[in-house]
């Protein structure tokens, strides 16, 4: 049967990897994180999960997935999810969004609160922080950024705020000098985000599919960029509906360049290129925001 045939010959792979194994992976990551893996992701899945087989000493995908489902502990489920999460990011990626954010926060009543819900290794939330400092004319604005991601590995990198110097190649030199410290000696070739920016950002693990989110609104803006492309339409719709009560009436929602939220939610209207705002007529039935979870932040 096709469902048990190896995707490539055994000779070409260290571990047997059948179409049935791939289907199981797709089902597990969808249930765990809402990620809908396309058929074209077979090689990516093999490459990334083969590392988990080596790390655990398990010799087949079938045995690994059996162990994960039957007695997988939280740490291995976390490693499984981390392995299949794509983290492509850069400072000031999709640069047209940041002048819009700057205009949005100027003159607003402080404190300003922003949620970056796919922070990856930190470049996006730190770009938001730099934008707030520049727009408000201070290195210590009354602003707080909640930066979340499902992948705990990238959150550790983000929290440290240390990057290779070449990550700043496309950044204006004045901006780089203002917001980063250059490493010396053993740290040569590295830069670190200044402490003022790091103090503005709280990094937290969060699964958008979880029944409850350890955050509270309401936010002046939500960045949900290049996240929805991994979810199917029902999942996208559910997540967008949960954003609504967490947003101030005039808040902005920033999407990725290939995402269109108008097809999955009628609570939003387009403000500009991949920037949305609440439709006051459609979002009139907004839920009451959840009680503030002071201890969670």
N, C-alpha and C positions, 0 to 999 in steps of 0.2 A: 504494500500500500504506500501511496505517496507520503502519508503522514508520518511514516517511520523511516523513510529514506534519508540518509545523511544529506545535508544541503550541499556539501562537497565531499569528495572521496575521503575516506579515512586517512589515506596516505598524505593528503594535503593538510591535515589538521592534527594537532596534538591530542585533542579530545573529540570524540564523536559528538556531533551536534545535528540533531534531526529536526525536521520540520515540526514534529510534535513538541520537541524541546522549545523551539522558537515560539510556538503558539502558547505554551505554558508561561514563558517569560512575558509575553505580551499581556496575557491575562493577569498575571501577578502584579506587574508594574501599573497596569490600568487600575486595578482595585486598590493598590497601595498609594499611588500618587496621581491618578487620573491621566497619566501619559499614554497617548494612543500611538503606539509604534507602527510605522508603515512597514509593508513587506520589504521595502528597500533597505531596512535597517538590520538585516540579518547579520551581515559581516561586522557591523559595529557592535551588536549584542554579543557575538562570539568573542570578539577581541577584548571587550571590557570585562565580560564575566569569566573568561578564561583565567584572568588574574585572580579572581576570587577562588576558582578551583585550585590554583597553585597554592594560594595562601592558606586554604583550609585542608589541603592534602587530599581532596576528593577527586576521583579519577574519571568521573563522567558527569555530564550535565544532568542526566536523569537523576543520579544519586544526589547531586547538589540541590536540585529543585525539590526532591523528595524530603531531604533534610530540612530545607528552608520551610516547607509547608507543614511538616509534621512536628518539628521541634526547634525551628529556627528561633534564636534569641534575638532580642532587640538590636544588639550590636551587628549581627549579620544581616538582618533586614535593613538596617541603616546602611551598611556597606553595599548591599545589593542595590538599594535606591540611589546611593551616591554614584555608583558605577554607571548607571544608565541615565544620569542627569547631564545634560549638555550645558556648559558654562562658557558662552562666547560673549565677551564684553570688552569695553575699553572706556577710557575717560572721555566724557562728552560725546559718547556715541549718539547718533541721531541728533546732531548739534542744534537743529532748528527748535528743539523743545526748550532749551535752556533760556533763551531770551524771552520766551512766552512765560516761563516760570518766574523769571525776574520781574517782568511787568506785573504779573499776578500778585506777587508778595509786596511790592512797593506800596506803602501807604496802608497796608492791612493792619488791623489791630493785632498786636502781639499778645501772647506767644503764638508762633506759627508751628503747625504740626503737619508733617508729611510722612506718608507711608510708601516705602519702596519695597514691593512685595516679591521681587526676585533679585536680590542684591548681588548674587554670585560672589566674586572675590572682592567686591567693595568699590569698584570703580564708579558704578552708578550712584550710590548714595554719597560718596565723597564729591562727585561732580555736582550733585544737588547742594551739598553743604557749601562748596565754593561759590556756587551761584547765589545762595542766600547771603553769604558774607559780602559779595560784591554788590548785590542789589540793595542791601540795607546799610552798606558803608561801615561795617564793623566786623572784626574777627570774632566777636562774641555776641551774635544776634540772639534775641529771645526766640529761639527756634529749636525744634527737636525732630529728628528723623528716626523713624522706626524702620530698620532694614531687616527683612526676613528672607529666608531661603529654606528649601527642604534639605539641601545638601550641607551637612555639618562640616565637611572638609573645607569647602570654600568659605564658610563663615569664620573658621579659624584664621584663614589667610586675611579675610576682610578686617577682622577685629585687630590684627597686628598692624595693618596699614603699611606694610613694607612691600615694595615693588622693585623690579629691575628698572634701572634708569631709562632704558629704551622705551618703557611704557609711556614716557612723557615726550617722545619725539615729536608728536603732532600738537603738543600743547604750546601756547604762547610762552616764551621764556619768562616774561614778567610774572605771569600767573604761576608758573612752575616754581620760581624763586620765592614767591609769597607763601605758597601753601605746602611746600615740601622741604625737608631737610636732606641734604646729600650725605651719603655715608663716606666714611674715611677708613683707612687701614683695611681690616678684614671685611668691612662693610662697603668697600669701594665698589662702584657699579650698582649700588642700591640707593633707593630713596625711601623716606618715611613720611607719611602724612603728618602734618603738624598736630600737636596735641589739641589745639583749639578745635580743629575739625573733628578729631576722633571723639572728643567729648560731646559733640552735637549728635552723634549717631549711636543708637543702641541696636546691636545685632542680636537676632533671635531666630531660632529654628521654628519654622512654621510650614505645615502642609496645608495648602489651600483646600484640600479635600476633607480636612478634619472637621468633625462635628462642631467644634468650638475653636475660636481663634484667641490666643492669649494677648489680644490687643484691644484697645478701645478708641473710639473716635470722639469727636468728629475731626476729620482731617481737612486741611486746606487744599491738599492735592494728593492723589494716589498715582504712583508710577507702576503700571503693570505692563511692561514692554517685553515683547517677544516671549511671552509666557503662554498665552492662549493658543498659540499655534500648535502646542503639544496636546491640547485637549479637544475632545469632540464637542459638537455644538450644545448638547444638553449640559455638559459640564461647564462650558463657558457661560451659558445662561444662568446656571445656578450660582457661579462665583460672582458674576456681575450683579445679580440681585442682592447678594450679601454685601457688596460694596456700598449700595445706596444708603443705608442708614448710618454708615460710617463717614459720610461726606457732608460737609457744610453745604448749605443750599447753593452757594456760588463756587463750590470746589471744582477743580479740574481733574480729569482722568487722562493720563498719558498712555498711549498704546504704541506698539511696535509698527514699523513701516509696512509690514505685510498683514496687519490685523485690521479687521473691520467689525466693530462691535454693533453696528446698526442692524446687522442681520440676525443677531442673537438676543438683543434686548431693546425694548422700546422705552426704557427709563432714561436714555441718554440721547443727546443730539450733538451733532458735529459742530465744534467750535472753530477748528482749523485743521491743518494737516495732521491727522492721527491724534488730535486733542479733542476730548469730549467734555461736556458739562451736563448736569442733570436737566432733563426736560421737566419744567415745573408742573406741567399738566399730566405727564405720564408718571412722574415720581411722587404724585400727591399722596399716595398711600404708603409713604415711607414708614418703616418700622421704627419703634422707639430704640435709640441707641442702647447697647448693653451697658450695665453698670460698670463704672471704671474699675479696672483690675489693678489697683495701685501696686500690689506686691508682684505683679507679673512683669512690670516694666523695669 
